[in-house]
Amino acid sequence: MNHFPKLSSALFAGPSALLRRARASSFPPPAIVTPDEVLVEDPREMKVTRVDSETECRLQITGALDVHSAPEIRAVFDAVVAAKRPLVVLELDGLIMLDSSGVGAIVSLFKRVKASGGHVVVKGVQAQPLAVCKLLKLDRVFGL
């Protein structure tokens, strides 16, 4: 005895029968987004704001610093190192996620600035990025 006659007949009827049934169903059509509509930004998307003065470079990083955004931040860090400011301040209070690629980028910046006689200050680390820094004992290095 077949307890699911509609399902089994649809499965054996082939894809075109399934498509006809899907079109005839009461589900609303998918929403279509036009380019003119404002889309909600992904909070995980990394954003960097850089403010330079004669003695320092201040970077505010928000979003996720991960394998996808690490190449972008490395380019920013390269420019910061090339500027040769004696003080680099990383404001990470808006950073919501940090993975090993992001850690590698920050450690690389720290080493290169220190090698050129400068100093890096890391501020505002919290939540998951702070847990990663503590796990790797970077809280001691960065003075968190």
Residue, then its C-alpha position, 0 to 999 in steps of 0.5 A: m500500500n502506498h501512503f504517499p501517492k502524490l509523492s511517488s507519482a511525481l518522482f516517477a513522472g520525471p522532472s517536468a512533472l515536478l516543475r509543473r507541480a512546483r509552479a502550481s503550488s501556493f508558494p510565493p515567487p522568489a523576491i527579485v532585487t533590483p540594483d536600485e534597491v539598497l541592500v543590507e551590508d554584511p557585518r562580517e565584511m572587513k572595513v579599514t579606516r586609516v588616519d595619519s598624522e606626522t607621528e602616528c598611523r591609526l587604523q580602525i578595523t571592523g568586521a571579519l579579519d579572515v582568510h578572505s580579507a587578509p590579502e586586502i589588509r596586508a596591502v594596507f599594512d604594507a602601505v603603513v610600514a612604508a609610511k614609517r610612522p613611529l607609532v601605529v595604533l590598531e583599533l579593533d573594537g569593531l572586529i567581530m572575527l579573527d582567524s589565523s590569516g588575520v593573526g598572521a597579518i597583524v603579527s607581520l605588521f607588528k614585527r615590521v614596524k618594530a624592526s624599523g624602530g616603531h611601536v604598535v599599540v592594539k586597542g579594543v580587542q573583545a569577544q572572539p578576537l580577544a579569545v584568539c589572542k589569549l589562546l595564542k598568548l598575544d594578549r601579552v605581546f600586544g598588552l591587552 
